[in-house]
Amino acid sequence: MIPRGLSAALLLALSACAQESSSSGGEESLGSGKADIRSGATAVMYPESVLVDLMRGTTRKARCSGVTIAPRVVLTAGHCVHGSTQWRITAPYASGQTSAAVGGITYDWDDALKSVDPTEHDLGLIFLDAPILLGAYPIVATSPLGEGSTVVDVGRVRDGTISNAALFVSPSVPVIDGANAGFPYDYAASDEIQSGDSGGPDFTSGTHTLVAINSGAGKNLEVLARVDLLASWIHEAVDAHGGPRAPGAD
């Protein structure tokens, strides 16, 4: 059962990309009582899904997930963009295409704390140096989900282990309006995601319609940042960075 009427103040330390350990290069705070994509299938049916590595020079400082929405544009969580200036993007199910990126924006996310801010949209865009070419790109939702809708989450953590080479898709989970849980710019669902899944796409079950981005999780709840609320902003940024279609695509 998804908790309703839950105060945002109770959901502390909900979200953060997976930080690299300064001593061992391993994963920090992966457990922390949060669930992950449990027994998720490899996300081969979602070639638009990508691994997002936050870089400092040649050193990876943190790990997120994301989704390619145009040849040179990746959509991810705002907290995976704010405060960073370099990224490495890998599309493992699109022939392993990779690209560096040195440009990114958020709409209004400027929170450096490791928690979901219910007053801001946790969405960010990364602009690629080289295109990631797909046969088709996902549809960005422009209207809210109806009551009883289900989604699948995509991210890079499965059964408590973060991957540097693969992404995974969850079973379908029902979502509710996040306003019922104190997050008016989000959907809410039962807990499936974990640090490292931040920024991964959420699709309407059985489709490539992108409805949200993994934002955070805790207290047996996950918060998914809605894309329909910022669809115009997303489309304007795509147009400004070469448009939505790969060269030669139908």
C-alpha positions, 0 to 999 in steps of 0.5 A: 500500500502506498502511503497517502497524506505523508508529510514531506518532512518525514521523508529525509535523505531521500535521494542522491546519486551513488557517490564514489568512495574516496578511499576505495572507489567503491559504493557508499551507503548503498544499503541504508534501508532503501530498496532497489530494483529487485530482481529486475530484468536487464533493460535491453528493451530500452536502448534509450536508457543510459548510464550517467557517470559524473566526472572530475577530469578522468575520475568518476565522482558519482553514478546516476542513470538517465535517458536519451531523449534526442541525439545530443540530449539526456534527461536525468535527475536535477540532482545529477546535474546541479553542481557538476560540469562533466559527465560520461554517458554510456548507452549499453543497449544501443551498441554501447555508444558513449559520449562525453558532456560538459554542458547541463542545465536544471529548471529550478533545482539548486538544492545541494542537500541529499534529499528531495525538495518538494518545492523544486522539480528534480529534472536536469538535461545534459548536452552531449558532445557526440550524438547517441543515435537510436532508431527512435527516441522516447515520447515525453509525456505532456499530460498527467497519468490517469488513476490506476496507471502503472510504470516501470522504473529503469536504473543501474542497481539490482538486488543491492548491487550497482552496475557500471555496465548494465541497466535494469527494469523493474516490474510494473508498479502503480503510481499516485499523484505525489501531492498525496505524499507531499510532493506536488511535482512528482508521482509516488509509488512503492519503493523500488529505486536506490542511490544510483537509480537516480535519474533513470527513466520511468515509462508507462508500462508496455510503452516507450512513453516517458512519464517521470524520472527517478528522484528519490526513495525512503520510508517504503516510498519512491518519488518520481519527478514528472516530465509532463509539468516541464514538457515545454522546457524539455522540448525547447532545449531539445530544439536548441541542441539539434532537434529530436531526430537522428540524421536519416531517421524516418 
